Amino acid sequence: MKMIVAIVNKEDSSSVCNALTREHFKFTKVSSTGGFLKTGNTTLLIGTSDDLLEYALRTIEEHCATRTVSVAPSSLAEQNPYEMYNTRDVTVGGATVFVLDAERMLKF
Ligand code: 2BA
């Protein structure tokens, strides 16, 4: 049994969720915030059997895209005052995915 923790760009969130539901995966959707950009994203907790892991990962991948985001000077200034006049482009996923071994799944 695996637990997939997928942090999904909010632009891709409904497309990924719809695809997972269509493919009969069960998951929990949690509203989350990126530590760097401080903008909303969606964290999906997907419990699945080992043999469906790759299929679940492919489903996520097929419904995500990376984007380039221009970070406002004010956001950077909070972290480094020397950068307050420079915007910076960052490439944002898509999805950042962790795969964990789940020892057991219990339902009460
Ligand atoms: P954020 O933390 O808001 O990061 C958004 C994007 O900013 C990142 O895209 C990355 O391109 C850039 N970035 C993040 N931290 C940076 C830093 N210290 N210096 C320069 N650039 C930085 P992604 O890597 O695609 O990450 C998208 C979101 O996935 C992140 O949003 C965060 O919520 C999550 N994430 C990424 N890596 C993670 C990790 N190792 N652990 C937990 N969450 C992670």
Backbone and ligand atoms as CSV (ligand in chain L), in Angstrom:
chain,resi,resn,atom,element,x,y,z
A,1,MET,N,N,0.847,-1.193,0.000
A,1,MET,CA,C,0.000,0.000,0.000
A,1,MET,C,C,0.884,1.245,0.000
A,2,LYS,N,N,0.505,2.226,-0.793
A,2,LYS,CA,C,1.270,3.474,-0.892
A,2,LYS,C,C,0.382,4.654,-0.525
A,3,MET,N,N,1.030,5.681,-0.013
A,3,MET,CA,C,0.357,6.963,0.171
A,3,MET,C,C,1.074,7.967,-0.720
A,4,ILE,N,N,0.343,8.521,-1.663
A,4,ILE,CA,C,0.904,9.566,-2.531
A,4,ILE,C,C,0.504,10.907,-1.933
A,5,VAL,N,N,1.503,11.755,-1.719
A,5,VAL,CA,C,1.241,13.133,-1.287
A,5,VAL,C,C,1.596,14.008,-2.487
A,6,ALA,N,N,0.584,14.585,-3.108
A,6,ALA,CA,C,0.814,15.375,-4.329
A,6,ALA,C,C,0.416,16.821,-4.079
A,7,ILE,N,N,1.403,17.718,-4.204
A,7,ILE,CA,C,1.117,19.151,-4.053
A,7,ILE,C,C,0.907,19.684,-5.469
A,8,VAL,N,N,-0.321,20.060,-5.740
A,8,VAL,CA,C,-0.720,20.360,-7.119
A,8,VAL,C,C,-1.015,21.851,-7.266
A,9,ASN,N,N,-0.544,22.406,-8.366
A,9,ASN,CA,C,-0.842,23.802,-8.693
A,9,ASN,C,C,-2.362,24.003,-8.712
A,10,LYS,N,N,-2.809,25.113,-8.161
A,10,LYS,CA,C,-4.266,25.297,-8.054
A,10,LYS,C,C,-4.940,25.360,-9.432
A,11,GLU,N,N,-4.175,25.781,-10.455
A,11,GLU,CA,C,-4.737,25.822,-11.817
A,11,GLU,C,C,-5.038,24.419,-12.346
A,12,ASP,N,N,-4.294,23.437,-11.847
A,12,ASP,CA,C,-4.454,22.066,-12.340
A,12,ASP,C,C,-5.302,21.211,-11.410
A,13,SER,N,N,-5.631,21.758,-10.259
A,13,SER,CA,C,-6.238,20.948,-9.215
A,13,SER,C,C,-7.531,20.260,-9.651
A,14,SER,N,N,-8.471,21.007,-10.268
A,14,SER,CA,C,-9.742,20.348,-10.585
A,14,SER,C,C,-9.565,19.329,-11.695
A,15,SER,N,N,-8.696,19.602,-12.639
A,15,SER,CA,C,-8.455,18.635,-13.715
A,15,SER,C,C,-7.855,17.337,-13.164
A,16,VAL,N,N,-6.885,17.459,-12.242
A,16,VAL,CA,C,-6.273,16.264,-11.632
A,16,VAL,C,C,-7.315,15.508,-10.804
A,17,CYS,N,N,-8.092,16.238,-10.010
A,17,CYS,CA,C,-9.099,15.584,-9.161
A,17,CYS,C,C,-10.151,14.862,-10.000
A,18,ASN,N,N,-10.605,15.525,-11.079
A,18,ASN,CA,C,-11.601,14.877,-11.938
A,18,ASN,C,C,-11.042,13.609,-12.560
A,19,ALA,N,N,-9.790,13.673,-12.997
A,19,ALA,CA,C,-9.177,12.492,-13.632
A,19,ALA,C,C,-9.022,11.357,-12.619
A,20,LEU,N,N,-8.579,11.684,-11.406
A,20,LEU,CA,C,-8.419,10.639,-10.375
A,20,LEU,C,C,-9.766,9.992,-10.045
A,21,THR,N,N,-10.807,10.819,-9.947
A,21,THR,CA,C,-12.141,10.279,-9.647
A,21,THR,C,C,-12.610,9.370,-10.789
A,22,ARG,N,N,-12.391,9.851,-12.022
A,22,ARG,CA,C,-12.785,9.055,-13.200
A,22,ARG,C,C,-12.114,7.682,-13.183
A,23,GLU,N,N,-10.860,7.665,-12.717
A,23,GLU,CA,C,-10.094,6.407,-12.698
A,23,GLU,C,C,-10.299,5.634,-11.387
A,24,HIS,N,N,-11.253,6.061,-10.591
A,24,HIS,CA,C,-11.665,5.357,-9.364
A,24,HIS,C,C,-10.634,5.380,-8.239
A,25,PHE,N,N,-9.745,6.389,-8.249
A,25,PHE,CA,C,-8.846,6.540,-7.101
A,25,PHE,C,C,-9.590,7.267,-5.987
A,26,LYS,N,N,-9.243,6.914,-4.753
A,26,LYS,CA,C,-9.824,7.601,-3.594
A,26,LYS,C,C,-8.775,8.558,-3.044
A,27,PHE,N,N,-9.204,9.744,-2.699
A,27,PHE,CA,C,-8.223,10.727,-2.226
A,27,PHE,C,C,-8.878,11.772,-1.338
A,28,THR,N,N,-8.032,12.477,-0.620
A,28,THR,CA,C,-8.470,13.605,0.210
A,28,THR,C,C,-7.766,14.853,-0.288
A,29,LYS,N,N,-8.558,15.903,-0.412
A,29,LYS,CA,C,-8.051,17.166,-0.948
A,29,LYS,C,C,-7.865,18.144,0.214
A,30,VAL,N,N,-6.680,18.686,0.334
A,30,VAL,CA,C,-6.397,19.617,1.432
A,30,VAL,C,C,-5.936,20.941,0.833
A,31,SER,N,N,-6.508,22.036,1.300
A,31,SER,CA,C,-6.038,23.350,0.834
A,31,SER,C,C,-4.701,23.645,1.480
A,32,SER,N,N,-3.741,24.070,0.684
A,32,SER,CA,C,-2.399,24.322,1.231
A,32,SER,C,C,-1.817,25.589,0.612
A,33,THR,N,N,-0.698,25.998,1.136
A,33,THR,CA,C,-0.051,27.231,0.675
A,33,THR,C,C,1.429,26.982,0.490
A,34,GLY,N,N,1.950,27.385,-0.650
A,34,GLY,CA,C,3.384,27.220,-0.911
A,34,GLY,C,C,4.207,28.098,0.006
A,35,GLY,N,N,5.247,27.538,0.553
A,35,GLY,CA,C,6.075,28.279,1.503
A,35,GLY,C,C,6.833,29.423,0.861
A,36,PHE,N,N,7.164,29.298,-0.412
A,36,PHE,CA,C,7.981,30.312,-1.084
A,36,PHE,C,C,7.115,31.422,-1.671
A,37,LEU,N,N,6.165,31.053,-2.553
A,37,LEU,CA,C,5.328,32.065,-3.208
A,37,LEU,C,C,4.171,32.515,-2.314
A,38,LYS,N,N,3.859,31.701,-1.306
A,38,LYS,CA,C,2.757,32.001,-0.387
A,38,LYS,C,C,1.424,32.120,-1.118
A,39,THR,N,N,1.293,31.335,-2.193
A,39,THR,CA,C,0.007,31.293,-2.888
A,39,THR,C,C,-0.609,29.917,-2.691
A,40,GLY,N,N,-1.914,29.851,-2.897
A,40,GLY,CA,C,-2.637,28.609,-2.630
A,40,GLY,C,C,-2.282,27.501,-3.604
A,41,ASN,N,N,-2.168,26.305,-3.091
A,41,ASN,CA,C,-2.112,25.121,-3.940
A,41,ASN,C,C,-2.958,24.047,-3.261
A,42,THR,N,N,-2.979,22.871,-3.855
A,42,THR,CA,C,-3.831,21.810,-3.320
A,42,THR,C,C,-2.977,20.597,-3.024
A,43,THR,N,N,-3.097,20.062,-1.826
A,43,THR,CA,C,-2.372,18.836,-1.498
A,43,THR,C,C,-3.354,17.670,-1.518
A,44,LEU,N,N,-3.016,16.671,-2.327
A,44,LEU,CA,C,-3.866,15.491,-2.433
A,44,LEU,C,C,-3.207,14.335,-1.700
A,45,LEU,N,N,-3.966,13.657,-0.880
A,45,LEU,CA,C,-3.515,12.445,-0.186
A,45,LEU,C,C,-4.233,11.284,-0.857
A,46,ILE,N,N,-3.459,10.443,-1.520
A,46,ILE,CA,C,-4.070,9.377,-2.319
A,46,ILE,C,C,-3.550,8.029,-1.818
A,47,GLY,N,N,-4.415,7.263,-1.204
A,47,GLY,CA,C,-4.031,5.921,-0.765
A,47,GLY,C,C,-4.327,4.946,-1.895
A,48,THR,N,N,-3.324,4.138,-2.265
A,48,THR,CA,C,-3.534,3.213,-3.379
A,48,THR,C,C,-2.712,1.934,-3.202
A,49,SER,N,N,-3.119,0.902,-3.899
A,49,SER,CA,C,-2.348,-0.340,-3.849
A,49,SER,C,C,-1.058,-0.173,-4.647
A,50,ASP,N,N,-0.068,-1.011,-4.337
A,50,ASP,CA,C,1.229,-0.917,-5.017
A,50,ASP,C,C,1.079,-1.046,-6.529
A,51,ASP,N,N,0.194,-1.938,-6.964
A,51,ASP,CA,C,0.113,-2.187,-8.408
A,51,ASP,C,C,-0.555,-1.039,-9.177
A,52,LEU,N,N,-1.245,-0.157,-8.493
A,52,LEU,CA,C,-1.862,0.989,-9.183
A,52,LEU,C,C,-1.054,2.277,-9.040
A,53,LEU,N,N,0.087,2.174,-8.325
A,53,LEU,CA,C,0.883,3.385,-8.059
A,53,LEU,C,C,1.271,4.120,-9.343
A,54,GLU,N,N,1.887,3.402,-10.282
A,54,GLU,CA,C,2.380,4.065,-11.497
A,54,GLU,C,C,1.230,4.664,-12.295
A,55,TYR,N,N,0.099,3.981,-12.292
A,55,TYR,CA,C,-1.073,4.487,-13.010
A,55,TYR,C,C,-1.566,5.797,-12.375
A,56,ALA,N,N,-1.564,5.826,-11.051
A,56,ALA,CA,C,-1.972,7.053,-10.352
A,56,ALA,C,C,-1.004,8.198,-10.667
A,57,LEU,N,N,0.297,7.897,-10.665
A,57,LEU,CA,C,1.295,8.941,-10.938
A,57,LEU,C,C,1.133,9.474,-12.367
A,58,ARG,N,N,0.875,8.558,-13.300
A,58,ARG,CA,C,0.690,8.973,-14.695
A,58,ARG,C,C,-0.561,9.843,-14.839
A,59,THR,N,N,-1.601,9.487,-14.116
A,59,THR,CA,C,-2.847,10.275,-14.170
A,59,THR,C,C,-2.590,11.696,-13.681
A,60,ILE,N,N,-1.824,11.808,-12.603
A,60,ILE,CA,C,-1.492,13.153,-12.093
A,60,ILE,C,C,-0.656,13.905,-13.128
A,61,GLU,N,N,0.374,13.234,-13.619
A,61,GLU,CA,C,1.306,13.881,-14.559
A,61,GLU,C,C,0.584,14.389,-15.807
A,62,GLU,N,N,-0.339,13.584,-16.319
A,62,GLU,CA,C,-1.029,13.940,-17.569
A,62,GLU,C,C,-1.951,15.142,-17.424
A,63,HIS,N,N,-2.273,15.517,-16.182
A,63,HIS,CA,C,-3.211,16.630,-16.004
A,63,HIS,C,C,-2.556,17.830,-15.328
A,64,CYS,N,N,-1.225,17.861,-15.346
A,64,CYS,CA,C,-0.475,18.977,-14.761
A,64,CYS,C,C,0.451,19.604,-15.798
A,65,ALA,N,N,0.767,20.870,-15.577
A,65,ALA,CA,C,1.728,21.529,-16.464
A,65,ALA,C,C,2.588,22.477,-15.634
A,66,THR,N,N,3.852,22.610,-16.013
A,66,THR,CA,C,4.682,23.602,-15.319
A,66,THR,C,C,4.407,24.981,-15.925
A,67,ARG,N,N,4.598,26.004,-15.126
A,67,ARG,CA,C,4.365,27.377,-15.566
A,67,ARG,C,C,5.499,28.265,-15.064
A,68,THR,N,N,5.688,29.358,-15.788
A,68,THR,CA,C,6.656,30.345,-15.305
A,68,THR,C,C,5.883,31.483,-14.658
A,69,VAL,N,N,6.263,31.785,-13.431
A,69,VAL,CA,C,5.583,32.852,-12.681
A,69,VAL,C,C,6.599,33.936,-12.372
A,70,SER,N,N,6.216,35.167,-12.643
A,70,SER,CA,C,7.076,36.300,-12.320
A,70,SER,C,C,6.791,36.724,-10.883
A,71,VAL,N,N,7.819,36.659,-10.062
A,71,VAL,CA,C,7.614,36.945,-8.639
A,71,VAL,C,C,7.767,38.438,-8.399
A,72,ALA,N,N,6.738,38.993,-7.748
A,72,ALA,CA,C,6.724,40.436,-7.491
A,72,ALA,C,C,7.886,40.844,-6.597
A,73,PRO,N,N,8.431,42.048,-6.845
A,73,PRO,CA,C,9.541,42.513,-6.010
A,73,PRO,C,C,9.213,42.496,-4.528
A,74,SER,N,N,7.955,42.809,-4.194
A,74,SER,CA,C,7.601,42.859,-2.768
A,74,SER,C,C,7.763,41.493,-2.106
A,75,SER,N,N,7.457,40.419,-2.857
A,75,SER,CA,C,7.598,39.072,-2.275
A,75,SER,C,C,9.060,38.765,-2.015
A,76,LEU,N,N,9.903,39.145,-2.981
A,76,LEU,CA,C,11.329,38.866,-2.808
A,76,LEU,C,C,11.935,39.761,-1.742
A,77,ALA,N,N,11.445,40.985,-1.652
A,77,ALA,CA,C,12.004,41.928,-0.690
A,77,ALA,C,C,11.856,41.437,0.738
A,78,GLU,N,N,10.767,40.665,0.969
A,78,GLU,CA,C,10.574,40.131,2.321
A,78,GLU,C,C,11.725,39.207,2.718
A,79,GLN,N,N,12.285,38.540,1.697
A,79,GLN,CA,C,13.325,37.558,1.985
A,79,GLN,C,C,14.732,38.132,1.834
A,80,ASN,N,N,14.867,39.068,0.898
A,80,ASN,CA,C,16.183,39.639,0.675
A,80,ASN,C,C,16.034,41.099,0.240
A,81,PRO,N,N,16.301,42.040,1.118
A,81,PRO,CA,C,16.079,43.448,0.801
A,81,PRO,C,C,16.889,43.925,-0.406
A,82,TYR,N,N,17.983,43.247,-0.725
A,82,TYR,CA,C,18.797,43.671,-1.866
A,82,TYR,C,C,18.105,43.377,-3.203
A,83,GLU,N,N,17.051,42.551,-3.164
A,83,GLU,CA,C,16.367,42.170,-4.402
A,83,GLU,C,C,15.053,42.903,-4.586
A,84,MET,N,N,14.829,43.977,-3.829
A,84,MET,CA,C,13.503,44.578,-3.830
A,84,MET,C,C,13.114,45.183,-5.173
A,85,TYR,N,N,14.075,45.487,-6.054
A,85,TYR,CA,C,13.709,46.068,-7.354
A,85,TYR,C,C,13.781,45.059,-8.501
A,86,ASN,N,N,14.141,43.834,-8.210
A,86,ASN,CA,C,14.283,42.842,-9.279
A,86,ASN,C,C,13.156,41.833,-9.243
A,87,THR,N,N,12.412,41.718,-10.338
A,87,THR,CA,C,11.466,40.601,-10.417
A,87,THR,C,C,12.267,39.383,-10.843
A,88,ARG,N,N,11.718,38.234,-10.520
A,88,ARG,CA,C,12.413,36.993,-10.889
A,88,ARG,C,C,11.383,35.980,-11.389
A,89,ASP,N,N,11.735,35.293,-12.454
A,89,ASP,CA,C,10.842,34.245,-12.943
A,89,ASP,C,C,11.167,32.938,-12.237
A,90,VAL,N,N,10.134,32.263,-11.748
A,90,VAL,CA,C,10.347,30.922,-11.182
A,90,VAL,C,C,9.449,29.933,-11.931
A,91,THR,N,N,9.945,28.732,-12.094
A,91,THR,CA,C,9.155,27.689,-12.746
A,91,THR,C,C,8.402,26.925,-11.674
A,92,VAL,N,N,7.084,26.946,-11.785
A,92,VAL,CA,C,6.256,26.290,-10.771
A,92,VAL,C,C,5.589,25.068,-11.386
A,93,GLY,N,N,5.666,23.944,-10.671
A,93,GLY,CA,C,4.946,22.741,-11.135
A,93,GLY,C,C,3.462,23.061,-11.085
A,94,GLY,N,N,2.665,22.481,-11.863
A,94,GLY,CA,C,2.616,21.078,-12.089
A,94,GLY,C,C,2.234,20.412,-10.762
A,95,ALA,N,N,3.060,19.535,-10.433
A,95,ALA,CA,C,2.859,18.800,-9.177
A,95,ALA,C,C,4.205,18.408,-8.582
A,96,THR,N,N,4.291,18.504,-7.283
A,96,THR,CA,C,5.426,17.966,-6.531
A,96,THR,C,C,4.882,16.767,-5.773
A,97,VAL,N,N,5.466,15.605,-6.042
A,97,VAL,CA,C,4.848,14.373,-5.560
A,97,VAL,C,C,5.804,13.573,-4.676
A,98,PHE,N,N,5.324,13.145,-3.545
A,98,PHE,CA,C,6.067,12.247,-2.659
A,98,PHE,C,C,5.319,10.918,-2.611
A,99,VAL,N,N,6.051,9.829,-2.635
A,99,VAL,CA,C,5.422,8.507,-2.509
A,99,VAL,C,C,5.938,7.864,-1.221
A,100,LEU,N,N,5.017,7.525,-0.338
A,100,LEU,CA,C,5.375,6.937,0.954
A,100,LEU,C,C,4.825,5.522,1.051
A,101,ASP,N,N,5.553,4.666,1.754
A,101,ASP,CA,C,5.012,3.346,2.063
A,101,ASP,C,C,3.998,3.500,3.185
A,102,ALA,N,N,2.809,2.973,2.981
A,102,ALA,CA,C,1.790,2.993,4.050
A,102,ALA,C,C,1.763,1.595,4.654
A,103,GLU,N,N,2.032,1.524,5.940
A,103,GLU,CA,C,2.110,0.215,6.595
A,103,GLU,C,C,0.754,-0.483,6.615
A,104,ARG,N,N,-0.269,0.269,6.991
A,104,ARG,CA,C,-1.615,-0.303,7.072
A,104,ARG,C,C,-2.637,0.769,6.759
A,105,MET,N,N,-3.786,0.361,6.274
A,105,MET,CA,C,-4.908,1.293,6.194
A,105,MET,C,C,-6.065,0.693,6.994
A,106,LEU,N,N,-6.562,1.456,7.927
A,106,LEU,CA,C,-7.650,0.977,8.778
A,106,LEU,C,C,-8.842,1.898,8.592
A,107,LYS,N,N,-10.025,1.337,8.635
A,107,LYS,CA,C,-11.238,2.173,8.635
A,107,LYS,C,C,-12.088,1.721,9.798
A,108,PHE,N,N,-12.510,2.652,10.595
A,108,PHE,CA,C,-13.335,2.312,11.753
A,108,PHE,C,C,-14.733,2.902,11.603
L,1,2BA,P1,P,6.153,27.272,-3.267
L,1,2BA,O1,O,6.927,26.960,-2.038
L,1,2BA,O2,O,5.305,28.475,-3.271
L,1,2BA,O3,O,7.219,27.331,-4.476
L,1,2BA,C1,C,6.831,27.742,-5.783
L,1,2BA,C2,C,8.015,27.676,-6.735
L,1,2BA,O4,O,9.023,28.586,-6.323
L,1,2BA,C3,C,8.700,26.287,-6.740
L,1,2BA,O5,O,8.030,25.458,-7.672
L,1,2BA,C4,C,10.118,26.640,-7.123
L,1,2BA,O6,O,10.247,26.785,-8.546
L,1,2BA,C5,C,10.322,28.024,-6.532
L,1,2BA,N1,N,10.990,27.977,-5.222
L,1,2BA,C6,C,10.560,27.385,-4.102
L,1,2BA,N2,N,11.416,27.590,-3.075
L,1,2BA,C7,C,12.414,28.323,-3.586
L,1,2BA,C8,C,13.606,28.875,-3.042
L,1,2BA,N3,N,13.943,28.719,-1.750
L,1,2BA,N4,N,14.414,29.606,-3.869
L,1,2BA,C9,C,14.081,29.790,-5.163
L,1,2BA,N5,N,12.967,29.315,-5.732
L,1,2BA,C10,C,12.141,28.580,-4.962
L,1,2BA,P2,P,7.901,23.909,-7.371
L,1,2BA,O7,O,9.241,23.346,-7.001
L,1,2BA,O8,O,7.217,23.319,-8.551
L,1,2BA,O9,O,6.997,23.778,-6.079
L,1,2BA,C11,C,5.601,24.019,-6.111
L,1,2BA,C12,C,5.046,23.895,-4.703
L,1,2BA,O10,O,5.237,22.537,-4.257
L,1,2BA,C13,C,5.761,24.738,-3.669
L,1,2BA,O11,O,5.205,26.039,-3.646
L,1,2BA,C14,C,5.496,23.982,-2.365
L,1,2BA,O12,O,4.174,24.223,-1.922
L,1,2BA,C15,C,5.552,22.529,-2.860
L,1,2BA,N6,N,6.897,21.940,-2.687
L,1,2BA,C16,C,7.908,21.972,-3.572
L,1,2BA,N7,N,8.972,21.281,-3.103
L,1,2BA,C17,C,8.629,20.850,-1.871
L,1,2BA,C18,C,9.312,20.077,-0.870
L,1,2BA,N8,N,10.596,19.630,-1.038
L,1,2BA,N9,N,8.656,19.797,0.274
L,1,2BA,C19,C,7.367,20.213,0.455
L,1,2BA,N10,N,6.676,20.947,-0.463
L,1,2BA,C20,C,7.302,21.250,-1.612
